[in-house]
Amino acid sequence: MASTLTLSPENEALLAHQCVVSKDLIHAPGPNFLDRCFVPGSRTPQVLRSLGALYGHGRLAGTGYVSILPVDQGIEHTTGASFGPNPMYFDPENILRLALEGGCNAVATTFGTFGTVARKYAHKIPFLVKINHNELLTYPNKFNQILFGSVRQAWDMGATAVGATVYFGSEESNRQITEVTEAFEEAHRLGMATVLWCYTRNNAFKTAAKDFHVAADLTGQANHLGVTMGADIIKQKLPENNGGFSALKFGKTFPSMYETLSTDHPIDLTRYQVLNCYAGRIGLINSGGESLGQGDLEAAIRTAIVNKRAGGQGLISGRKAFQRPFAEGVQLLNAIQDVYLDKSIALA
């Protein structure tokens, strides 16, 4: 499908950047990505079929890129905060409708959502069931992802993939790593693909000067751990800075991490995230971020350009799409996809 993308001057400027790390060092997305990066590995034919279904659906089918609609905020952020801007999404069927009409590869949401509409939609769009969440009724709040159902339950619903979050750096991270690794092993045994939300969470990671939750070095290391846990796709926030390990005085570093493998440019920072996904053998998708209203469309396009030019594999964007009128949500999802369909937007 042809792209009709029009870029703002700010986003157009991103097209001139050349990464300090050569694109020849990464495994770039493309139509034969599964054959190049998954077939030589240990994934079973059933898992490869599920990955093929995910990469083969929607407007980006066959490109090696993915556009996923995630809606788990009803648990993670409360329903009122999530669906108050557009109450039609209190009805979970509208989440599936938005993903379908928006041309997404898959829809990522909760056991509750899929449990109400699975029979009607399981054959229409790949399901990505989010199996754990950080619920907000525990007071005081804490950084703890807990299971809300089993992998077998997701499989029985017709899921193509399961997703989970680990809060790397939190007090509960060791349990979450073990729990999610075991869940991903079971998902692969049943033939499903796996997606990991590799988020960092620790109050110490945020200083008066910077929020290192979005540092390239910390998030990159989280990505590397996520691949090791068995993730087929890594979801990560777009990096905004670097030098978290040095500033916080923990972990291990090497000068080239900051001097020759990255700069402060967002595409270089994101390429460092891709490098940590085993040089792109496992796809990096960046999150679309919160909805700020006016300016969401240009912000989403910018994130997509940064991700694509860095060697990432797509966006997983929710609030910017579902917290606005339905038709505008479809338009925003299509605009993101247009970035990946536009051949003039190439690897940096």
Order of alpha helices (4+ residues) and beta strands (2+ residues): alpha-alpha-alpha-beta-alpha-alpha-alpha-beta-alpha-beta-beta-beta-alpha-beta-alpha-beta-alpha-beta-alpha-alpha-alpha-beta-alpha-beta-alpha-alpha
